[in-house]
Amino acid sequence: MQGETSLSFPAGHPVFAGHFPGQPIVPGVLLLDAAVHAVQQALAAGAGAACQVHSAKFLSPVAPGEILHLSWSDSGTGQIRFGIAGPGRQVATGVLGFGSPA
């Protein structure tokens, strides 16, 4: 399984009030949350599938309103590798695992 989608976080998003005033950047947790939700929807698993973050690397800051490209693919080992790219650069990468809720 593989897929892709676009992401953008508008400047009015409440997270930017504290991250960081005067020089806002998208928090890594928001990028990770978007990746998890996109993959859950693609798996038709919804919020019922437990997700485990095996790894996540945040490589470049993201400004409010930037258009990002999220792509993911099944590694063949039950894990999903994802990447998030911005204009001309890789923003984040990681590996997710999904299973039944505990």
N, C-alpha and C positions, 0 to 999 in steps of 0.2 A: 504494500500500500504506500502511496505517496500523494502529496498534495501541495498546494500553495495558495496563498492569499495575500492581500495587501493590508497593512496596518497604518494607522495614524492616530495620534493623541493630540486633540485640539488644545490650543493655548489656554482655553477656559477650564480645562480639567482641574478639579480641586487639588490634585496631588502637587501641582506646580506652585501652590501657595507656600509650601514649605520645602520644596526640593528644586531648586534653591532660590530664594528671593533675589531678584535682580539678575540671575543667570540660570533660568530653569533648565533642567534636563530630565528626561524620562527615567524614572527609577528602574533598575534592573528587575525588580519584582513585578513591575507592570509588564515588562517584555516577556518574562517567564510565564506570567498568568495568561497572557494572550496566546502564547505557544501552546500551553496546556489545554486551554479551551478550544482552540482550533483543531487540535488533534483529537480531543474527546468527541467533538462534533463529527469529524471525519470517520471516527471509529463507530459512530452511532452509539457511543457509550454514555454520553451525557455526563452529568455530575455523579452518577452512580459508580463509575469506575475509579478505583483508587489509583492515584498517580504517584510515582516515586521519581524524584529527580536524581538521576545517577551522576550527572555532571552539568554544569552551566558555566560558561565563560562570557563575560561582558567585555567586549573589545574596543568599543568606541562610543562616546557619548551621543545621545540623540536629543535634538531640540524639539520643542513643541511644534506640531504641524508637519514634521517631516514625513514623507511617504516612505514606508518600509515594505520590504518584500520578505514574507515568511514562507519557508519551504520545509517540508519534512518527508522522510522516507523510512520504511521499515528496514532495519538492518539485517533482518533474517534470523535474529536471535531473540525475538520478542521485545526488542527495544526500538524506540523511534528516535532517529537522529534529526535534529532541526537546526536550521540556520536562519538568521535574520540579517538582511542586508539593507543598507541605506545607499544613497547615491554615491557610487564609486568606492564603497567600503563594506566590509563585514562588520556587523554590530554585535552579534551574539551567536553562540553555538551551544549545543548541549545534547544530552541524551535523556530520554524519558522512558519509564516503564509503566505499564498499565496492568491492573489485575482486579480481582474482586475486592470490594470493600472489606476491611477487617472487622 
